[in-house]
Amino acid sequence: MNRRQMIITSAGVLAVTATGCASTAAPGGPAPTPGPVLVGNVLADPWSGPYQGVPPWDQVTVDLLRDALNRGIDVQRAEVAAIVGNSEPATFDNTLLALERSGEHLDRAGSIFGVMAGNIGTPEWQALNREMSPILAAASDEITFNDALFQRIRHVHETAAAAGLTAPQARLTERAYQRLVRNGAALDAAGKEELGRINQALSNAFTSFQQKVVADEQLFTQFTAEAEVAGLPDSNKSAAADAARSREMDGWVIANTRSAVDPFLTFADDRAKREVIWRKFVNRGDNGDANDTNATIAEILDLRAQRARLLGYETHAHWRMQDTMAGTPQAAMDLMMRVWPPAVARVGEEVAEMREVAGHDIEPWDYLYYLEKVRKARYDLDQNDLKPYFELTAMKRGMFYMAERLYGMVFTPIPDGTIPVFNPDVKTFEVTDRDTGRHIGVFYSDDFARSGKRSGAWMTTYRGHSNLDGHETNVLASNNNNFIKAPAGEPLLISLDDTQTLFHEFGHAIHYLLSNVSYPSLGGVPRDFVEYPSQVHEKWVLTQPILDQFARHHATGEAMPQALLDKIEASSTFAEGYATVSYLSSALVDMDLHNRATAVTDPNAFERESLDRIGMPREIVMRHRLPQFNHLFTSDAYSAGYYSYLWSEVMDADTWAAFMEAGDPFDPETARRFKEIILAPGNTTDRAEAYRQFRGRNPDVTALLRTRGFPTG
């Protein structure tokens, strides 16, 4: 209905904030487009500065942002009142278009609010999050439940053909109408009141869950004896020592975040210490203390089940999947269960080989460690042999090179201090079109972990693209990672997996920077499509031009030796059992959890039982256990939707095959068609049809199975 600010994780959209642009409506015709309405708050009013204005991060305070959010709500309320107060019959221009123009003040304030809550996360910002989240939920419901507005949109929807709407206008109208119905606009007054109660309760629960998990991620483990960190690569050991010094402690500190934990589990020789680190990490939110999330999860599940029943859906999963490519829980399950058996079989092979090396049974805290030993024995490939070639700054240059070669996008560093940033570590880049010089947007790069910042990796937009009224707005996009800073003066060497995550999040940014839509609400795409552009861009990491120019030894400048490249290629499907099962178990439990009419009351017991039903190997834990599963319980965005990685991967594997069939990973014609058919149109056309237009057929799951090294028969 309105513009949407997208916050996309390594798993997709984490949260969605209603946005738009301001106007007033006049009776008897299209809403005019006057100059911007000013409300006297720099965070809500049109931003100043270059690039059509940028967020004034240097002026953000808790009190000012609270005021900006409340003023934004008031302005949007007045804009909607003007639309429904129009005495003329509803038309596309005076209703749908006017609604597209609404909400810009809340858009600007909301984008700043999301960043401060997720990237800064200090106690005062957490308090503001708890305070404002239910208020924002109520403001959104106020629009959804406005019956006069719904009846106007219903009229435009029912008369679309007679009115001769263009295809984009008709699609915007159809999607706006269906979205309102899905979210309760057709309920009676009592139903709307009940749904409003549920939505506000969910908003509070989502905030509580997020803050409890963040609190457990602030935990750490200190080691004071050299033997306790034996086996760690020098770069990881230095980072751990630096983490200790930053806390004014001796020795080494392993933070309770994946970026610190995974290297320890992969390389640390002390088995008992690996178990300590593993247990602390997988038990985030599950320690029976003030930060335990199990009761919060049960509350969320109960509220979701109530909402599904109220809206007339069999389950929460059925409600969530109405606007996806898969369409039904069963379609998603069918795909997952096509992949699950060969993945479990591969885990059995991996465990058998590791047991021979270890001489004992493999426990979950052993898996990454002995997997690395097997990799070394079988392929003579040590991940530490790769890291000197993947230096963060160089790999960022590589991803910019990829964007220019494929799409003609040029990323030029903006000197520090030119525009405000929310943390001194954030770097900014102007994005322009190589061939025309047209300004596309600004890219913000926030690379490093810090206290209060949530873990993981994600992309967010501060401003999306639109061509409303012939005025093009450029995109402000941010990538957020959690790399552990190297000590001062030392290069930050990252793993191949981290490099692929870097390119993954950049793929999200490319998708939104290249957006070319007239109506802001058509800029977002279905949940199980959103990961497709990001996942396919991971493939370019190991292409020869990137390797030759950017994956060079940080000390000598030498290119990666062909012998090392051959080892990477030979081991390309190694450990796919672990990777697939750890991810897919999370997706299967998610769907099992939400595809039931009766809410689960004991998440811990359910997790165990659900994993038993699918035959989860005992040697592996879910990538995201329920007590810390942010994708599911910090918003509705990924609930009954974590399968979307796999759904998108079918398309990305098949798309990569198209580039390979062209004989060049940078084939200009394939890149042009991918940009024009897949990336730029947003949701202006059906995305399944767009894929068929690009590829000439439906996605082929065999490409995914082949990529993972699983049988395709």
C-alpha positions as CSV (number, residue, x, y, z in Angstrom):
1,M,0.0,0.0,0.0
2,N,2.7,2.5,1.0
3,R,6.4,2.5,0.3
4,R,8.3,-0.1,2.3
5,Q,11.7,0.3,3.9
6,M,13.5,-3.0,3.5
7,I,15.8,-4.5,6.1
8,I,17.3,-7.6,4.6
9,T,19.4,-10.1,6.5
10,S,21.6,-12.8,5.2
11,A,18.3,-14.7,5.2
12,G,16.2,-11.9,3.8
13,V,13.8,-9.2,5.1
14,L,14.0,-8.8,8.9
15,A,11.6,-6.0,9.3
16,V,9.3,-3.7,7.2
17,T,8.5,-0.1,8.0
18,A,5.6,1.7,6.3
19,T,6.8,4.7,4.3
20,G,5.7,7.0,1.5
21,C,5.9,10.7,0.5
22,A,3.8,13.6,1.6
23,S,1.0,15.4,-0.2
24,T,-2.5,16.6,0.4
25,A,-5.5,15.5,-1.5
26,A,-8.0,17.9,-3.2
27,P,-11.6,17.0,-4.1
28,G,-12.4,16.2,-7.7
29,G,-9.1,15.0,-9.1
30,P,-5.6,13.7,-8.6
31,A,-3.8,14.7,-5.4
32,P,-1.6,17.7,-6.1
33,T,2.1,17.6,-5.5
34,P,3.0,20.7,-3.5
35,G,6.3,21.5,-1.9
36,P,7.3,19.3,1.1
37,V,5.3,19.7,4.2
38,L,7.5,20.8,7.1
39,V,6.9,19.6,10.6
40,G,9.9,21.2,12.3
41,N,11.9,18.0,13.0
42,V,15.1,17.5,11.0
43,L,14.7,13.7,11.2
44,A,11.2,13.7,9.7
45,D,11.4,16.7,7.4
46,P,13.1,16.3,3.9
47,W,16.7,15.5,4.6
48,S,19.2,18.2,3.5
49,G,22.6,17.8,1.9
50,P,23.8,16.2,-1.4
51,Y,22.3,13.2,-3.2
52,Q,18.7,14.5,-2.7
53,G,19.4,14.6,1.0
54,V,20.9,12.1,3.4
55,P,20.0,11.0,6.9
56,P,21.3,13.5,9.5
57,W,22.9,10.9,11.7
58,D,25.0,13.5,13.5
59,Q,21.8,15.1,14.9
60,V,20.0,11.9,16.0
61,T,19.0,11.8,19.7
62,V,16.4,9.6,21.5
63,D,14.1,12.6,22.2
64,L,14.4,14.0,18.7
65,L,13.6,10.6,17.1
66,R,10.7,10.0,19.4
67,D,9.3,13.3,18.3
68,A,10.0,12.6,14.6
69,L,8.1,9.3,14.7
70,N,5.1,10.8,16.4
71,R,5.0,13.8,14.0
72,G,5.4,11.3,11.1
73,I,2.4,9.4,12.4
74,D,0.4,12.6,12.7
75,V,1.2,13.8,9.2
76,Q,0.3,10.4,7.7
77,R,-3.0,10.4,9.7
78,A,-3.8,13.8,8.1
79,E,-2.9,12.6,4.6
80,V,-5.1,9.5,4.9
81,A,-7.9,11.7,6.3
82,A,-7.6,13.9,3.2
83,I,-7.9,10.9,1.0
84,V,-11.0,9.5,2.7
85,G,-12.5,13.0,3.0
86,N,-12.5,13.5,-0.8
87,S,-16.1,14.0,-1.8
88,E,-15.5,12.8,-5.4
89,P,-15.8,9.1,-6.3
90,A,-12.7,7.1,-5.7
91,T,-10.3,6.9,-8.6
92,F,-6.8,5.6,-9.0
93,D,-5.3,9.1,-8.8
94,N,-7.3,10.5,-5.9
95,T,-7.0,7.3,-3.8
96,L,-4.2,4.8,-4.8
97,L,-1.8,7.5,-6.1
98,A,-2.5,9.8,-3.2
99,L,-1.8,6.9,-0.8
100,E,1.5,6.2,-2.5
101,R,2.5,9.9,-1.9
102,S,1.6,9.6,1.8
103,G,3.8,8.8,4.8
104,E,7.2,10.2,3.7
105,H,7.8,11.8,7.1
106,L,7.3,8.5,8.9
107,D,9.5,6.8,6.2
108,R,12.4,9.0,7.1
109,A,12.0,8.8,10.8
110,G,11.3,5.1,10.6
111,S,14.5,4.3,8.7
112,I,16.6,6.1,11.3
113,F,14.7,4.3,14.1
114,G,15.5,0.9,12.6
115,V,19.2,1.6,12.3
116,M,19.5,2.9,15.8
117,A,17.7,-0.1,17.3
118,G,19.6,-2.7,15.3
119,N,23.0,-1.2,14.7
120,I,23.6,0.8,17.9
121,G,21.3,-1.0,20.4
122,T,22.4,0.8,23.6
123,P,20.0,0.8,26.6
124,E,18.5,4.1,25.7
125,W,17.7,3.0,22.1
126,Q,16.4,-0.3,23.4
127,A,14.0,1.6,25.7
128,L,12.8,3.7,22.7
129,N,12.3,0.6,20.7
130,R,10.1,-0.9,23.5
131,E,8.2,2.4,23.7
132,M,7.6,3.1,20.1
133,S,7.1,-0.3,18.5
134,P,3.5,-0.8,19.8
135,I,2.7,2.8,18.8
136,L,4.0,2.2,15.3
137,A,2.0,-1.0,15.1
138,A,-1.1,0.8,16.2
139,A,-0.5,3.5,13.6
140,S,-0.2,0.9,10.8
141,D,-3.4,-0.8,12.0
142,E,-5.2,2.5,12.0
143,I,-4.7,2.8,8.2
144,T,-5.4,-0.9,7.6
145,F,-8.6,-0.8,9.6
146,N,-9.9,2.5,8.1
147,D,-13.1,1.3,6.5
148,A,-13.7,4.5,4.4
149,L,-10.2,4.1,2.9
150,F,-10.8,0.3,2.3
151,Q,-14.1,1.0,0.5
152,R,-12.4,3.6,-1.8
153,I,-9.7,1.1,-2.6
154,R,-12.3,-1.7,-3.1
155,H,-14.1,0.6,-5.6
156,V,-11.0,1.3,-7.6
157,H,-10.2,-2.4,-7.6
158,E,-13.6,-3.4,-8.8
159,T,-13.7,-0.8,-11.5
160,A,-10.1,-1.2,-12.7
161,A,-11.0,-2.7,-16.1
162,A,-13.7,-0.1,-16.9
163,A,-11.4,2.7,-15.8
164,G,-8.7,1.6,-18.3
165,L,-5.9,1.4,-15.8
166,T,-2.5,0.8,-17.1
167,A,-0.8,-2.5,-16.2
168,P,1.3,-1.0,-13.4
169,Q,-1.7,0.9,-12.0
170,A,-3.8,-2.3,-12.1
171,R,-1.1,-4.3,-10.4
172,L,-0.6,-1.6,-7.7
173,T,-4.4,-1.6,-7.1
174,E,-4.7,-5.4,-7.0
175,R,-1.8,-5.7,-4.5
176,A,-3.0,-2.9,-2.3
177,Y,-6.5,-4.4,-2.1
178,Q,-5.3,-7.9,-1.4
179,R,-2.8,-6.7,1.2
180,L,-5.5,-4.9,3.1
181,V,-7.8,-8.0,3.0
182,R,-5.0,-10.2,4.2
183,N,-4.3,-7.9,7.1
184,G,-7.9,-7.5,8.3
185,A,-9.5,-4.6,6.5
186,A,-12.6,-6.6,5.7
187,L,-13.2,-7.6,9.4
188,D,-16.1,-6.2,11.4
189,A,-15.4,-3.7,14.1
190,A,-15.0,-6.3,16.8
191,G,-12.6,-8.3,14.6
192,K,-10.5,-5.2,13.9
193,E,-10.3,-4.4,17.6
194,E,-9.2,-7.9,18.4
195,L,-6.6,-7.9,15.6
196,G,-5.3,-4.6,16.8
197,R,-4.8,-6.1,20.2
198,I,-3.0,-9.1,18.7
199,N,-0.7,-6.9,16.6
200,Q,0.3,-4.6,19.4
201,A,1.0,-7.6,21.7
202,L,3.1,-9.2,18.9
203,S,5.1,-5.9,18.5
204,N,6.0,-5.9,22.2
205,A,6.9,-9.6,22.0
206,F,9.1,-9.2,18.9
207,T,11.0,-6.4,20.7
208,S,11.4,-8.4,23.8
209,F,12.8,-11.4,21.9
210,Q,15.3,-9.3,20.0
211,Q,16.6,-7.6,23.0
212,K,17.0,-10.8,25.0
213,V,19.0,-12.5,22.2
214,V,21.2,-9.4,21.9
215,A,21.9,-9.5,25.6
216,D,23.0,-13.1,25.4
217,E,25.2,-12.2,22.4
218,Q,27.1,-9.8,24.7
219,L,28.4,-12.7,26.7
220,F,31.9,-13.8,26.1
221,T,34.5,-16.4,27.3
222,Q,37.9,-15.4,28.5
223,F,41.0,-17.6,28.1
224,T,44.2,-16.8,29.9
225,A,46.4,-19.8,28.9
226,E,48.0,-20.0,25.5
227,A,47.1,-23.7,25.3
228,E,43.4,-22.8,25.5
229,V,43.6,-21.0,22.1
230,A,46.1,-23.3,20.5
231,G,45.3,-24.0,16.8
232,L,43.6,-20.7,16.2
233,P,45.1,-18.9,13.2
234,D,47.2,-15.9,14.0
235,S,44.6,-13.5,12.7
236,N,41.9,-14.9,14.9
237,K,44.1,-15.1,17.9
238,S,45.1,-11.4,17.4
239,A,41.4,-10.5,17.1
240,A,40.6,-12.4,20.3
241,A,43.5,-10.7,22.1
242,D,42.2,-7.3,20.9
243,A,38.7,-8.2,22.1
244,A,40.2,-8.9,25.6
245,R,42.1,-5.6,25.6
246,S,39.0,-3.7,24.6
247,R,37.4,-5.1,27.8
248,E,40.5,-4.3,29.8
249,M,41.2,-8.0,30.3
250,D,44.2,-10.3,29.9
251,G,44.5,-13.1,27.5
252,W,41.9,-13.8,24.8
253,V,38.2,-13.2,24.5
254,I,35.8,-15.2,22.3
255,A,32.6,-13.2,21.9
256,N,29.3,-15.1,21.8
257,T,28.6,-14.3,18.1
258,R,29.0,-16.5,15.0
259,S,31.8,-14.5,13.6
260,A,33.9,-15.3,16.7
261,V,32.5,-18.7,17.5
262,D,32.8,-20.4,14.1
263,P,36.6,-19.9,13.7
264,F,37.1,-21.2,17.3
265,L,35.0,-24.3,16.6
266,T,36.9,-24.9,13.3
267,F,40.5,-24.5,14.5
268,A,40.8,-24.6,18.3
269,D,42.5,-27.9,19.4
270,D,41.2,-28.0,23.0
271,R,38.1,-30.2,22.6
272,A,36.7,-29.3,26.1
273,K,37.0,-25.6,25.3
274,R,35.2,-26.1,22.0
275,E,32.4,-27.6,23.9
276,V,32.2,-24.6,26.3
277,I,32.1,-22.2,23.4
278,W,29.6,-24.3,21.5
279,R,27.2,-24.7,24.4
280,K,27.2,-21.0,25.2
281,F,26.5,-20.1,21.6
282,V,23.7,-22.6,20.8
283,N,22.0,-21.9,24.2
284,R,21.5,-18.2,23.5
285,G,18.1,-17.4,24.8
286,D,17.8,-20.8,26.4
287,N,19.3,-20.5,29.9
288,G,16.3,-20.2,32.2
289,D,17.3,-16.7,33.2
290,A,16.0,-13.2,32.5
291,N,17.1,-13.5,28.9
292,D,15.4,-16.8,28.3
293,T,13.1,-16.5,25.2
294,N,11.0,-19.7,25.4
295,A,8.0,-18.0,27.1
296,T,8.2,-15.2,24.6
297,I,8.2,-17.7,21.7
298,A,5.2,-19.4,23.1
299,E,3.4,-16.1,23.4
300,I,4.2,-15.2,19.8
301,L,3.0,-18.5,18.5
302,D,-0.2,-18.3,20.4
303,L,-0.8,-14.7,19.1
304,R,-0.1,-15.9,15.5
305,A,-2.5,-18.8,15.8
306,Q,-5.2,-16.4,17.1
307,R,-4.6,-14.0,14.2
308,A,-4.7,-16.8,11.6
309,R,-8.1,-18.0,12.9
310,L,-9.4,-14.5,13.0
311,L,-8.4,-13.8,9.4
312,G,-9.9,-17.1,8.2
313,Y,-6.7,-19.0,7.6
314,E,-6.0,-22.6,8.5
315,T,-2.6,-21.8,10.0
316,H,-0.1,-19.0,10.3
317,A,1.9,-20.6,7.5
318,H,-1.1,-20.5,5.2
319,W,-1.6,-16.8,6.0
320,R,2.1,-15.9,5.5
321,M,2.4,-17.8,2.2
322,Q,-0.5,-16.1,0.4
323,D,1.9,-13.6,-1.2
324,T,4.8,-15.9,-2.1
325,M,6.0,-17.7,-5.2
326,A,5.5,-21.1,-3.4
327,G,1.9,-20.2,-2.5
328,T,1.3,-23.0,0.0
329,P,3.1,-24.7,2.9
330,Q,3.0,-28.0,1.0
331,A,4.8,-26.6,-2.0
332,A,7.6,-25.3,0.2
333,M,7.7,-28.7,2.1
334,D,7.8,-30.6,-1.2
335,L,11.0,-28.7,-2.3
336,M,12.7,-29.1,1.1
337,M,12.0,-32.8,1.3
338,R,13.4,-33.2,-2.2
339,V,16.7,-32.0,-0.9
340,W,16.6,-33.3,2.7
341,P,17.3,-37.0,2.2
342,P,20.4,-36.6,0.0
343,A,21.7,-34.0,2.4
344,V,21.3,-36.3,5.4
345,A,22.9,-39.1,3.5
346,R,25.9,-36.8,2.8
347,V,26.2,-36.0,6.5
348,G,26.5,-39.7,7.2
349,E,29.4,-39.9,4.8
350,E,31.0,-36.9,6.3
351,V,30.7,-38.2,9.9
352,A,32.1,-41.6,8.9
353,E,35.1,-40.0,7.4
354,M,35.6,-37.7,10.4
355,R,35.3,-40.5,12.8
356,E,38.2,-42.3,11.2
357,V,40.4,-39.2,11.6
358,A,39.2,-38.5,15.2
359,G,39.2,-42.0,16.5
360,H,36.0,-41.2,18.5
361,D,32.4,-40.3,17.9
362,I,31.7,-36.9,16.5
363,E,29.9,-34.4,18.7
364,P,28.4,-31.1,17.4
365,W,31.4,-29.2,18.8
366,D,33.7,-31.5,16.9
367,Y,32.0,-31.2,13.5
368,L,33.7,-28.1,12.1
369,Y,37.1,-29.0,13.6
370,Y,37.3,-32.5,12.1
371,L,35.7,-31.3,8.8
372,E,38.7,-29.1,8.4
373,K,41.0,-32.0,9.2
374,V,39.3,-34.1,6.5
375,R,39.5,-31.2,4.0
376,K,43.2,-30.9,4.7
377,A,43.8,-34.6,4.3
378,R,41.6,-35.2,1.3
379,Y,42.4,-32.0,-0.7
380,D,45.5,-30.7,1.0
381,L,43.4,-27.6,1.5
382,D,43.6,-25.6,4.7
383,Q,41.2,-22.7,5.1
384,N,44.1,-20.7,6.6
385,D,45.9,-21.1,3.2
386,L,43.0,-19.1,1.7
387,K,42.6,-16.2,4.1
388,P,45.8,-14.3,3.1
389,Y,44.1,-13.8,-0.3
390,F,40.8,-12.5,1.0
391,E,41.6,-9.2,2.6
392,L,38.4,-7.2,3.3
393,T,39.2,-4.0,1.6
394,A,40.4,-5.8,-1.6
395,M,37.3,-7.9,-1.7
396,K,35.1,-4.9,-1.4
397,R,36.9,-3.5,-4.4
398,G,36.2,-6.8,-6.1
399,M,32.5,-6.6,-5.5
400,F,32.4,-3.1,-6.9
401,Y,34.2,-4.4,-10.0
402,M,31.6,-7.1,-10.3
403,A,28.8,-4.5,-10.3
404,E,30.5,-2.3,-12.9
405,R,31.3,-5.2,-15.2
406,L,27.8,-6.6,-15.0
407,Y,25.6,-3.5,-14.7
408,G,27.7,-0.4,-15.4
409,M,27.5,0.7,-11.7
410,V,30.5,2.8,-10.5
411,F,31.1,3.0,-6.7
412,T,33.2,6.1,-5.8
413,P,34.4,6.6,-2.2
414,I,32.9,9.7,-0.6
415,P,35.6,11.4,1.6
416,D,35.0,10.9,5.4
417,G,33.1,13.8,6.9
418,T,31.3,14.7,3.6
419,I,28.0,13.2,4.8
420,P,26.9,12.1,8.3
421,V,27.2,8.4,9.3
422,F,25.8,6.7,12.4
423,N,29.2,5.3,13.4
424,P,32.8,6.5,12.5
425,D,33.5,3.0,11.0
426,V,30.8,3.4,8.3
427,K,32.2,4.2,4.9
428,T,30.1,5.7,2.1
429,F,30.2,5.5,-1.7
430,E,28.5,7.5,-4.5
431,V,26.9,5.1,-7.0
432,T,26.7,6.3,-10.6
433,D,25.9,4.9,-14.0
434,R,29.2,4.4,-16.0
435,D,27.7,5.1,-19.4
436,T,25.4,8.1,-18.6
437,G,26.9,9.5,-15.4
438,R,23.5,9.4,-13.9
439,H,23.5,9.4,-10.1
440,I,22.0,6.2,-8.8
441,G,22.3,6.5,-5.0
442,V,24.6,6.2,-2.0
443,F,26.0,3.0,-0.6
444,Y,26.8,2.8,3.2
445,S,29.2,0.1,4.3
446,D,29.1,-0.9,8.0
447,D,31.5,-3.7,8.3
448,F,32.4,-4.3,12.0
449,A,30.9,-5.9,15.1
450,R,30.4,-3.8,18.2
451,S,28.6,-3.9,21.5
452,G,24.8,-3.5,21.1
453,K,24.8,-4.3,17.4
454,R,22.8,-7.4,16.5
455,S,24.7,-10.3,15.0
456,G,24.6,-11.5,11.5
457,A,24.7,-9.7,8.2
458,W,21.9,-7.7,6.5
459,M,21.1,-5.0,4.0
460,T,18.7,-2.1,4.6
461,T,17.5,0.8,2.5
462,Y,17.1,4.3,4.0
463,R,15.3,5.4,0.9
464,G,13.9,3.4,-2.0
465,H,13.5,4.2,-5.7
466,S,10.4,5.7,-7.3
467,N,9.4,7.8,-10.3
468,L,6.3,9.3,-8.8
469,D,5.1,12.3,-10.7
470,G,8.1,12.1,-13.0
471,H,10.5,12.9,-10.1
472,E,13.1,10.2,-9.6
473,T,14.3,9.5,-6.1
474,N,17.6,7.8,-5.8
475,V,18.4,4.9,-3.4
476,L,20.2,5.0,-0.1
477,A,21.3,1.5,0.8
478,S,23.4,0.0,3.6
479,N,25.3,-3.3,4.0
480,N,25.9,-4.3,7.6
481,N,28.3,-7.0,8.6
482,N,29.9,-8.2,11.8
483,F,33.6,-8.8,11.0
484,I,35.8,-8.7,14.0
485,K,38.2,-5.8,13.7
486,A,41.9,-6.5,13.1
487,P,44.3,-4.9,15.5
488,A,45.4,-1.5,14.4
489,G,47.7,-1.6,11.5
490,E,47.0,-5.2,10.6
491,P,45.0,-6.3,7.5
492,L,41.6,-7.9,8.1
493,L,41.7,-11.3,6.5
494,I,38.4,-13.0,6.1
495,S,37.4,-16.6,5.1
496,L,36.1,-17.6,1.7
497,D,32.7,-18.1,3.4
498,D,32.8,-14.6,4.8
499,T,33.7,-13.3,1.4
500,Q,30.7,-15.0,-0.1
501,T,28.5,-13.4,2.6
502,L,30.0,-10.0,1.7
503,F,29.0,-10.5,-1.9
504,H,25.6,-11.9,-0.8
505,E,24.6,-8.8,1.1
506,F,26.0,-6.6,-1.7
507,G,23.7,-8.6,-4.1
508,H,20.8,-7.3,-2.0
509,A,22.1,-3.7,-2.3
510,I,22.6,-4.1,-6.1
511,H,19.0,-5.3,-6.4
512,Y,17.6,-2.2,-4.7
513,L,20.1,0.3,-6.2
514,L,19.0,-0.9,-9.7
515,S,15.3,-0.7,-8.9
516,N,13.4,1.2,-11.5
517,V,9.7,1.5,-10.4
518,S,7.2,4.3,-10.7
519,Y,5.2,3.3,-7.6
520,P,7.2,2.8,-4.3
521,S,4.9,0.0,-3.2
522,L,6.0,-2.1,-6.2
523,G,9.7,-1.9,-5.2
524,G,9.5,-5.0,-2.9
525,V,9.4,-8.6,-4.0
526,P,7.9,-11.8,-2.6
527,R,9.7,-13.4,0.4
528,D,10.9,-16.4,-1.5
529,F,12.2,-14.2,-4.4
530,V,14.2,-11.7,-2.3
531,E,17.2,-13.9,-1.6
532,Y,17.5,-14.9,-5.3
533,P,19.5,-11.8,-6.5
534,S,21.7,-11.9,-3.4
535,Q,22.5,-15.6,-3.6
536,V,23.4,-15.6,-7.2
537,H,25.9,-12.7,-6.7
538,E,27.9,-15.0,-4.4
539,K,28.9,-17.0,-7.5
540,W,31.2,-14.3,-8.8
541,V,33.6,-14.5,-5.9
542,L,35.5,-17.4,-7.5
543,T,35.4,-16.1,-11.1
544,Q,38.8,-15.6,-12.7
545,P,38.7,-11.8,-13.1
546,I,37.9,-11.3,-9.4
547,L,40.5,-13.8,-8.3
548,D,43.2,-12.4,-10.6
549,Q,42.7,-8.8,-9.7
550,F,41.5,-8.8,-6.1
551,A,42.2,-12.1,-4.4
552,R,45.9,-11.4,-4.1
553,H,48.1,-12.2,-1.2
554,H,47.9,-9.3,1.3
555,A,51.6,-9.2,1.9
556,T,53.2,-10.2,-1.4
557,G,50.6,-9.1,-3.9
558,E,50.9,-12.4,-5.7
559,A,47.8,-14.0,-7.3
560,M,46.4,-17.1,-5.8
561,P,48.4,-20.0,-7.2
562,Q,46.7,-22.3,-9.7
563,A,47.3,-25.3,-7.5
564,L,45.3,-23.6,-4.7
565,L,42.5,-22.7,-7.1
566,D,42.4,-26.3,-8.3
567,K,42.0,-27.5,-4.6
568,I,39.1,-25.0,-4.2
569,E,37.4,-26.4,-7.3
570,A,38.0,-30.0,-6.3
571,S,36.5,-29.4,-2.9
572,S,33.6,-27.2,-4.1
573,T,30.9,-29.6,-2.9
574,F,32.8,-30.7,0.2
575,A,30.9,-30.2,3.5
576,E,27.6,-29.6,1.6
577,G,26.0,-32.2,3.9
578,Y,26.8,-30.0,6.9
579,A,25.8,-26.8,5.2
580,T,22.6,-28.1,3.9
581,V,21.4,-30.0,7.0
582,S,22.2,-27.2,9.4
583,Y,20.2,-24.7,7.3
584,L,17.4,-26.9,6.1
585,S,16.7,-28.3,9.5
586,S,16.0,-24.7,10.6
587,A,13.7,-24.2,7.7
588,L,11.8,-27.5,8.2
589,V,11.3,-26.8,11.9
590,D,10.1,-23.3,11.1
591,M,7.4,-24.7,8.7
592,D,6.5,-27.5,11.1
593,L,6.1,-24.9,13.9
594,H,3.8,-22.6,12.0
595,N,1.9,-25.1,9.8
596,R,-0.4,-26.2,12.6
597,A,-3.7,-24.8,13.9
598,T,-2.8,-25.2,17.6
599,A,0.1,-23.2,18.9
600,V,3.1,-24.9,20.4
601,T,3.4,-24.1,24.2
602,D,6.8,-25.7,24.8
603,P,9.3,-24.6,22.1
604,N,12.2,-26.7,23.5
605,A,10.2,-29.9,23.5
606,F,8.8,-29.2,20.1
607,E,12.2,-28.5,18.6
608,R,13.5,-31.9,19.8
609,E,10.3,-33.7,18.5
610,S,10.3,-32.0,15.2
611,L,14.0,-32.8,14.6
612,D,13.3,-36.4,15.6
613,R,10.5,-36.6,13.0
614,I,12.7,-35.6,10.1
615,G,15.7,-37.7,11.3
616,M,18.1,-34.9,12.2
617,P,21.7,-36.3,12.5
618,R,22.8,-36.1,16.2
619,E,26.2,-34.6,15.2
620,I,24.7,-31.4,13.9
621,V,22.6,-28.6,15.5
622,M,20.2,-26.3,13.7
623,R,21.9,-23.2,12.3
624,H,19.3,-21.2,14.2
625,R,17.8,-22.9,17.2
626,L,14.3,-21.6,18.2
627,P,15.5,-19.7,21.3
628,Q,17.7,-17.4,19.1
629,F,15.9,-17.6,15.8
630,N,15.7,-13.9,15.1
631,H,14.3,-14.4,11.6
632,L,11.2,-15.9,13.0
633,F,10.6,-14.0,16.2
634,T,11.7,-10.4,15.7
635,S,9.0,-9.8,13.1
636,D,6.6,-11.8,11.0
637,A,8.8,-11.4,7.9
638,Y,10.5,-14.8,7.9
639,S,8.1,-16.8,9.9
640,A,7.0,-19.8,7.8
641,G,9.4,-18.3,5.3
642,Y,12.9,-19.5,6.2
643,Y,12.5,-22.1,3.3
644,S,12.9,-19.1,1.0
645,Y,16.6,-19.5,0.9
646,L,16.2,-22.8,-0.8
647,W,13.4,-21.6,-3.1
648,S,15.6,-18.8,-4.2
649,E,18.6,-21.0,-4.5
650,V,16.8,-23.1,-7.2
651,M,16.6,-19.9,-9.2
652,D,20.1,-18.7,-8.5
653,A,21.7,-22.1,-9.4
654,D,19.7,-22.1,-12.7
655,T,20.6,-18.5,-13.4
656,W,24.3,-19.2,-12.9
657,A,23.8,-22.0,-15.4
658,A,22.6,-19.4,-17.9
659,F,25.8,-17.4,-17.5
660,M,27.8,-20.6,-17.9
661,E,25.9,-21.6,-21.0
662,A,26.8,-18.2,-22.4
663,G,30.5,-19.1,-21.9
664,D,31.3,-16.0,-19.7
665,P,30.3,-15.2,-16.1
666,F,30.3,-11.5,-17.2
667,D,28.4,-12.1,-20.5
668,P,27.0,-8.7,-21.3
669,E,23.8,-9.9,-22.9
670,T,22.9,-12.3,-20.1
671,A,23.7,-9.5,-17.5
672,R,21.6,-7.0,-19.4
673,R,18.6,-9.4,-19.5
674,F,19.1,-10.3,-15.8
675,K,19.1,-6.6,-14.9
676,E,16.2,-5.5,-17.0
677,I,13.9,-8.5,-16.3
678,I,14.8,-9.6,-12.8
679,L,16.5,-6.8,-10.9
680,A,15.1,-3.5,-12.1
681,P,11.3,-4.1,-12.3
682,G,10.8,-4.8,-8.6
683,N,7.3,-6.3,-8.3
684,T,5.7,-4.5,-11.2
685,T,5.0,-7.9,-12.8
686,D,4.5,-11.4,-11.5
687,R,8.0,-12.6,-10.5
688,A,7.4,-16.2,-11.5
689,E,6.5,-15.0,-15.0
690,A,9.5,-12.7,-15.0
691,Y,11.7,-15.7,-14.3
692,R,10.1,-17.6,-17.2
693,Q,10.8,-14.6,-19.4
694,F,14.4,-14.6,-18.4
695,R,15.1,-18.3,-18.5
696,G,12.5,-19.4,-21.0
697,R,11.0,-21.9,-18.6
698,N,10.4,-22.6,-14.9
699,P,13.4,-23.0,-12.5
700,D,15.0,-26.4,-12.6
701,V,15.7,-27.9,-9.2
702,T,18.3,-30.2,-10.7
703,A,20.6,-27.2,-11.0
704,L,20.6,-26.8,-7.3
705,L,21.2,-30.5,-6.6
706,R,24.0,-30.5,-9.0
707,T,25.6,-27.4,-7.4
708,R,25.5,-29.0,-4.0
709,G,26.9,-32.3,-5.4
710,F,23.8,-34.3,-4.6
711,P,22.3,-37.0,-6.9
712,T,19.9,-35.5,-9.5
713,G,18.1,-38.7,-10.5
